[in-house]
Amino acid sequence: MIHVEPKDIPLQEVHKLLLGGVAPRPIALVSTISDEGISNLSPFSFFNAYGYNPPVVAFSASRKGRNAGLKDTYNNIIKTKECVIQAVTYSMVEQISLASTEYPPDVNEFDKSGLTPLPSDIVKPFRVKESPFQMECRLLNMLNVGNGGGSANIAICEVLKFHVAEDIMRNGTIEPKLIDLVGRMPANYYVRANGMAVFEVEKPGQKLGIGYDKIPDFIKQSNIYTANNLGKLGNIEILPDENEVMRFIRELEELQFEGFEDTEEAFIRYQSQNEYKKMLKAAFAIIRKRNSQNKSLIELSVKCALENNDTIFAWKGALSVMFMMPVREGK
């Protein structure tokens, strides 16, 4: 590890560390308006949501790093107490980059970026038509932390009205693959929250998982399971009992798959196809035929089941080791 105290390195290096380690960061595309009626549009990646009763979001229009000057967004929101915050999607990311240019205060970034202004319903600043998620906001508080270059000016805002495109909603939830958000990374890098970058992790919610400490040692000592695999196993409330596991083994061995083969070559093929049920059935057959003590085929099958979010199957498969082959104490 590199150990660094901010006071011991240049501000630019502190900035780089934050941008690299606190990432990806959501991007707030903030629309404000000056007293003279000039619209300003600027992206900020020091941004997030902090509560929902009332809905509160905050972004930092930090002082300019070169001369500690205040940004137009800061000056406008201090005077008018209003803004609109938009989500940034992949289809508009290059226009957002244009809007980040430090144009003079009398320049309208809607014009420069080519983004389309829409009248808001409650506040004066315009919304951005191209964004599928827009929030009309009122400034609750401005938290100023320091007055040097890069110092934070955290605008804490209450959301007065949401505007959400209908075509990004599924069952009352914004679907990540449809909204296609981008996040900010260090230097010139962004990340697209779509495709293989989007995955699901079941949250404990109201249930009380058994926890890592209650997972049997022979499972925790595996060379196959990752820490993520074990974390998912620890999220179950009640372990399957011996009868459940024995029934599981019997039913899987009796289950018929068309064209099924119980060879190691077939096991590898099923693994490449994510066919974890066929993998485990083949593993059982190979172990019985060879009277093998090699539990790795079972563990690979369980790992595949976990990665396909079939935790109950995975647990029964993991515990089947105790019945398919004796587990010695401490192993």
C-alpha positions in Angstrom: 0.0 0.0 0.0 1.0 3.6 -0.6 0.3 5.7 2.5 -0.4 9.4 1.8 -1.6 12.3 3.9 -3.2 15.1 1.7 -1.1 17.8 3.4 2.1 16.1 2.1 1.3 16.1 -1.6 0.3 18.7 -4.2 -3.4 19.5 -4.6 -3.4 18.1 -8.1 -2.2 14.7 -6.8 -5.0 14.7 -4.1 -7.5 15.4 -6.9 -6.2 12.5 -9.0 -6.4 10.1 -6.0 -10.0 11.1 -5.3 -11.0 10.8 -9.0 -9.4 7.4 -9.3 -10.5 5.8 -6.1 -13.9 7.3 -5.7 -15.4 6.0 -8.9 -17.4 5.6 -10.9 -19.3 8.7 -9.9 -22.8 9.7 -11.2 -22.8 12.9 -13.2 -25.2 15.7 -12.5 -25.9 17.8 -15.5 -27.0 21.1 -13.8 -29.0 23.8 -15.4 -29.1 27.2 -13.8 -30.1 30.7 -14.9 -28.5 34.1 -14.1 -30.3 37.2 -13.0 -29.9 38.5 -16.5 -31.8 35.4 -17.9 -28.7 33.6 -19.3 -28.9 29.9 -19.1 -25.9 27.9 -17.8 -25.4 24.2 -18.2 -22.5 22.3 -16.6 -21.8 18.7 -15.5 -20.5 17.8 -12.0 -19.4 14.4 -10.9 -19.1 15.2 -7.2 -22.8 14.3 -7.0 -25.2 11.9 -5.3 -28.6 11.4 -3.6 -28.8 11.6 0.2 -32.4 11.0 1.3 -35.9 10.6 0.0 -38.2 12.2 2.6 -38.0 14.8 1.3 -35.9 13.8 -1.7 -32.5 15.4 -1.4 -29.6 15.5 -3.8 -26.3 17.3 -3.6 -23.5 18.3 -5.9 -20.3 20.3 -5.5 -19.5 23.2 -7.8 -16.0 23.3 -6.4 -13.8 26.3 -6.8 -11.6 26.3 -9.9 -8.4 24.6 -9.3 -6.2 27.2 -11.2 -7.3 30.4 -9.5 -9.9 29.4 -6.8 -12.6 31.3 -8.8 -16.3 30.6 -8.4 -18.1 28.8 -11.2 -21.1 30.2 -13.0 -23.3 27.4 -11.6 -22.4 28.4 -8.1 -23.0 32.1 -8.6 -26.4 31.5 -10.3 -27.7 29.0 -7.7 -26.7 31.3 -4.8 -28.7 34.1 -6.3 -31.8 32.3 -7.6 -31.9 29.2 -5.2 -33.0 27.1 -8.1 -31.6 24.5 -10.6 -32.5 21.5 -12.6 -30.4 18.3 -12.3 -30.4 15.8 -15.2 -29.0 12.3 -15.6 -26.3 11.9 -18.2 -26.7 9.0 -20.7 -24.3 7.4 -23.2 -26.1 9.0 -26.1 -25.3 12.5 -24.9 -21.9 12.1 -23.3 -19.9 14.0 -26.0 -22.3 17.0 -25.7 -21.9 16.9 -22.0 -18.1 17.1 -22.5 -18.7 20.3 -24.6 -20.9 21.8 -21.8 -18.0 21.3 -19.3 -15.9 23.9 -21.2 -15.3 27.1 -19.2 -17.2 29.5 -21.4 -17.7 33.1 -20.2 -20.8 33.8 -18.0 -22.6 35.4 -21.0 -22.4 32.3 -23.1 -25.4 29.9 -23.1 -24.1 26.3 -22.9 -27.3 25.0 -24.4 -26.3 26.7 -27.6 -22.7 25.4 -27.4 -23.5 21.8 -26.6 -26.5 21.5 -28.9 -28.7 20.3 -26.1 -32.4 21.3 -26.2 -33.9 23.5 -23.5 -37.4 22.7 -22.2 -39.4 24.9 -19.9 -39.6 23.7 -16.3 -42.9 23.5 -14.4 -41.8 25.0 -11.0 -38.4 26.5 -11.3 -37.0 29.0 -13.8 -33.9 27.1 -15.2 -34.6 25.0 -18.2 -34.6 21.2 -18.4 -32.6 19.2 -20.9 -34.8 17.5 -23.4 -32.2 14.8 -24.3 -32.0 13.5 -20.7 -34.6 10.9 -19.7 -34.4 11.8 -16.0 -34.7 15.4 -14.8 -35.2 16.9 -11.3 -36.4 20.4 -10.7 -34.7 21.5 -7.5 -34.6 24.2 -4.8 -31.4 25.0 -2.9 -31.7 24.1 0.8 -28.2 25.0 1.8 -24.8 25.7 0.4 -21.9 24.2 2.4 -18.6 26.0 1.7 -15.5 24.0 2.8 -12.4 26.2 2.3 -11.7 29.0 -0.2 -8.7 27.7 -2.1 -8.5 26.1 -5.5 -10.6 22.9 -5.5 -12.4 23.7 -2.3 -15.9 22.2 -2.1 -19.1 24.2 -2.5 -21.7 21.6 -1.8 -25.2 22.6 -3.0 -27.8 20.6 -1.0 -31.0 20.6 -3.0 -34.6 19.4 -2.5 -36.2 17.8 -5.5 -39.5 19.5 -6.2 -40.5 17.6 -9.3 -39.3 14.5 -11.2 -39.6 14.1 -15.0 -38.9 10.5 -16.1 -39.2 9.1 -19.7 -41.8 6.4 -19.7 -39.8 4.1 -22.0 -37.0 3.6 -19.4 -39.4 2.2 -16.8 -40.2 -1.4 -16.2 -42.6 -2.5 -13.4 -42.2 0.9 -11.6 -38.4 0.8 -11.7 -35.9 2.6 -13.9 -34.3 -0.2 -15.9 -30.5 0.3 -16.0 -30.1 -1.1 -19.6 -32.8 1.3 -20.9 -31.6 4.5 -19.2 -28.0 3.7 -20.3 -26.2 6.0 -17.7 -22.6 6.9 -17.8 -20.3 7.5 -14.8 -17.1 9.5 -14.4 -13.7 7.9 -13.9 -10.3 9.5 -13.6 -8.6 11.5 -16.3 -10.5 11.2 -19.6 -12.2 7.9 -18.7 -16.0 7.3 -18.3 -17.9 4.1 -17.6 -21.1 3.0 -19.3 -23.6 1.4 -17.0 -24.9 -1.2 -19.5 -24.2 -4.6 -20.8 -21.9 -6.8 -18.8 -21.1 -3.8 -16.5 -24.6 -4.2 -15.0 -25.2 -7.1 -12.6 -27.5 -7.9 -9.7 -26.7 -8.5 -6.0 -29.5 -9.7 -3.8 -29.8 -7.3 -0.8 -30.6 -8.8 2.7 -33.5 -6.5 3.2 -35.5 -7.6 6.2 -34.1 -11.1 6.3 -31.2 -12.1 8.6 -28.6 -14.0 6.7 -26.5 -16.6 8.6 -23.3 -14.7 7.8 -19.9 -15.8 6.7 -19.0 -17.2 10.2 -21.8 -19.8 10.0 -20.6 -21.3 6.7 -19.1 -24.7 7.3 -15.3 -24.8 7.3 -14.9 -27.3 4.5 -16.8 -24.8 2.3 -14.8 -21.7 3.4 -11.5 -23.6 2.9 -12.3 -24.4 -0.7 -9.8 -23.2 -3.4 -12.6 -22.8 -5.9 -15.0 -20.4 -4.2 -14.3 -16.7 -4.2 -15.0 -14.3 -1.4 -18.0 -13.1 -3.4 -19.3 -16.7 -3.7 -19.0 -17.1 0.1 -20.7 -13.7 0.7 -23.6 -14.9 -1.4 -23.8 -18.2 0.6 -23.8 -16.2 3.8 -27.0 -14.4 2.8 -29.2 -17.4 3.3 -31.5 -17.5 6.4 -31.6 -21.2 7.1 -29.3 -23.9 5.9 -30.8 -26.9 4.1 -31.0 -29.9 6.4 -29.6 -33.4 5.8 -32.9 -34.7 4.5 -33.2 -31.9 2.0 -29.7 -32.4 0.7 -30.0 -36.2 0.4 -33.3 -35.7 -1.5 -31.6 -33.1 -3.7 -28.8 -35.5 -4.6 -31.3 -38.3 -5.4 -33.6 -36.1 -7.5 -30.7 -34.6 -9.5 -29.2 -38.1 -10.2 -32.7 -39.2 -11.4 -33.3 -36.1 -13.5 -33.1 -36.8 -17.2 -31.4 -34.4 -19.7 -31.6 -35.1 -23.4 -28.2 -36.1 -24.7 -26.6 -36.0 -21.3 -23.1 -37.4 -20.9 -21.3 -38.1 -17.6 -17.7 -37.6 -18.8 -15.2 -35.0 -17.8 -15.2 -33.7 -21.4 -19.0 -33.2 -21.1 -18.5 -31.5 -17.8 -16.2 -28.9 -19.4 -18.7 -28.4 -22.2 -21.6 -27.9 -19.7 -19.4 -25.4 -17.8 -18.8 -23.3 -21.0 -22.6 -23.3 -21.5 -23.4 -22.3 -17.9 -25.4 -25.5 -17.5 -24.7 -25.8 -13.8 -27.4 -28.5 -13.2 -25.9 -30.7 -15.8 -22.4 -29.9 -14.4 -23.4 -31.2 -10.9 -25.2 -34.3 -12.3 -22.1 -35.1 -14.3 -19.9 -34.4 -11.2 -21.9 -36.9 -9.1 -21.6 -39.5 -11.8 -17.9 -39.1 -12.3 -17.3 -39.2 -8.5 -19.3 -42.4 -8.1 -17.7 -44.2 -11.1 -14.2 -43.4 -10.0 -14.9 -43.6 -6.2 -13.1 -40.2 -6.3 -12.4 -37.9 -3.4 -11.9 -34.9 -5.7 -14.7 -32.4 -4.7 -13.5 -29.7 -7.2 -16.1 -30.8 -9.8 -18.9 -30.3 -7.3 -17.5 -26.9 -6.2 -17.2 -25.7 -9.8 -20.8 -26.6 -10.3 -21.8 -24.7 -7.1 -19.8 -21.7 -8.2 -21.6 -21.7 -11.5 -25.0 -21.9 -9.8 -24.0 -18.9 -7.5 -23.0 -16.9 -10.5 -26.4 -17.6 -12.0 -28.1 -16.5 -8.8 -29.5 -19.9 -7.9 -28.4 -19.8 -4.2 -30.6 -22.6 -2.9 -29.4 -25.0 -5.5 -25.8 -23.9 -4.8 -26.2 -24.5 -1.0 -27.5 -28.0 -1.5 -24.8 -28.7 -4.0 -22.1 -27.3 -1.6 -23.5 -29.5 1.3 -23.7 -32.6 -1.0 -19.9 -32.9 -0.5 -20.6 -34.3 3.0 -22.6 -37.2 1.5 -20.8 -37.8 -1.8 -17.5 -38.1 0.0 -16.7 -38.0 3.8 -15.4 -34.6 5.0 -12.6 -35.1 7.5 -12.5 -32.9 10.6 -10.9 -29.6 9.9 -11.1 -30.1 6.1 
